[in-house]
Amino acid sequence: MIYFMYIRPTLEYGDVIWDGCAQADVALLQGIQLTLAPVVTGANCRTSHVLLYNYIGWETLARHRDKHRLRLL
């Protein structure tokens, strides 16, 4: 709940505008979410990212940006 209230809105702020940024920046943002996923689930830090996303039900930030762009259009 804390993640969705405080952290994710910060990561998504203006995401439609900066969506064309460098892949290194996209990887940094996604890394923040992937760092928090094991903390939220209590999983081992070596757990597969795919398994974590399936377990938690979170979307990747890239997928969320795609949805935001579609809503904007």
Beta strands, then each sheet from edge to edge (+ up, - down):
end
